[in-house]
């Protein structure tokens, strides 16, 4: 099932993320795709808030992964933008987090190997008029309901 949400403002994007964070469960994997400025990091800011994380969220482009442990679940925020290929050591670390007990949000997820994408929730971000659009695919009703109810 797919849900398409038009997002007129950054605050609305954070609200969608916050709603999903509020219902997130251990092992949730959120794959974020879309161009620069489409709202991926803004969404993760809301997701963190919904998980009870108060630390400011920024894009981890230069460190690849940031872990936030202060919420009800650990948030692993991964950004694969800088990588042309994923080295075996990083792949092992990603697998650990993607299949761990926290919530993983991966920006530029199209760079993940196909086998790590299976069973994850895909969020495609795009520009839409003056705002943004998010297409959410491959998740259960809990995430769809949270995203659509906000």
N, C-alpha and C positions, 0 to 999 in steps of 0.2 A: 504494500500500500504506500502511496505517496501523498504528502500534504504540501501544498504550495502556499506560502505566507508572504504577503506584501508587507514590507517594513518601511514605513515612511521616515522614521527618525532613528538615530543611534540609541536613544533611550528605549524605544520599542524593541530594538535588537537585543539590548541587555535584558529586557523583560522576558523575551522568549527564552534566552539562555537561563535566566533565573528560574523560570517555570520548569525547564528540563532538569536543572540542578536540584530542584526541590524533590523530584521524583526519581532521581538517578539511583541506581543500585550498583553494588560492587560488580566490576567486570564490564560495565557499559563502555563501549568504544564508539567515539564520535569522530567520523572522518570529515574534515572540512576542506572543501574545494572552492576555488573562485579566485578572481584576479585581486591584485593589490587594491585596498580600499573598499572591498565589497562587504566588510563587516565581520570577518572571521574572529579577529582578536576582540572586537566589541562583544560578540556573542560569548566568547570564553570569559570575559569580565562578568557578564551576567550569570553564566554557569557557575563560576566560583562563588558568587554571592549566594546563589541558591543552595550551594553546598555548605554555606556558613564560613566562607573564607573571606577575611577582611583585608589581607595583604593586596596591595595594588597589582593588577595583572598587566604585564606588557608582553609584547611578542618576544619569544625566546630565539629569534633568528640567529643570533650570534653564539648562543650556548646550546642550541638544538633542543634541549629539554629543561624545563623547570618543574620542580615538584612542590606542591603546596599541601602541607600536612595538618593544618590547623582546623579544617572543617570536619564534618561528620564522615566524610570519605576523603581519601587522598586524591588530589587532582594531579595528573601527569599532563602537562601542557607541552606538546612537541611541535616543532616547526621544522619542516624538511626543505624549506626553500633553498638554502645554500647547497644542498647536496645534489650532486649529479648521479651518484650511486651510493648505496648504503653498504658500508663496510660490515664484515661479519660480526665484529665486536658490538657495533651499534645495533645491528639486527637482533642479536641476542638480548640486549638490554630492552629494545622495543618489545620483543615478544614477552619478556617478563612483565612489562607494564600493561601491554595490551590484554594479557590474559591473567592479570593480577586481581587484587581485591579493591582497587580504586576505580576511578573514572579517568579515561584517557581521551583527550581531545588532540587530534593531529591536524595541524594546518599544513596545506600543500600535500594532502594525503594521496593524491594521484601518484606520488613518487614511492609509495609503499608497494612492496611486492604483492601480487594478487592474492597469495595465500593468507596474508595478514589482513586483507580487506574483507574476507568472507565472514558473514554474520554480523558485521558492524552496521551502525547507523550512518548513512551518508547524508551530509548536508551540503548542498550546492548553493553557493552564494553568487548573486549577480546584481548588477546595477539595473534599476527599473525606474524609469522616469527620474524624478528627483530623489528617489529613495533606493531601497534595495529589495531583493526578492530572495527567499530561501526555499529551496525544494528539499524536503526531508523524505528519505526513502530507506526502506529496509529495516525498520524498527518495529517494536511492538506498540500496542495501543497506548500504553502508559506514556511513552514519549510523544506520540502523535497528539494525544489528548492534552498534554502539558503545553506543547507548542501552539496548538490551536486555541486553547482556552485563554491565553494571555492577551 
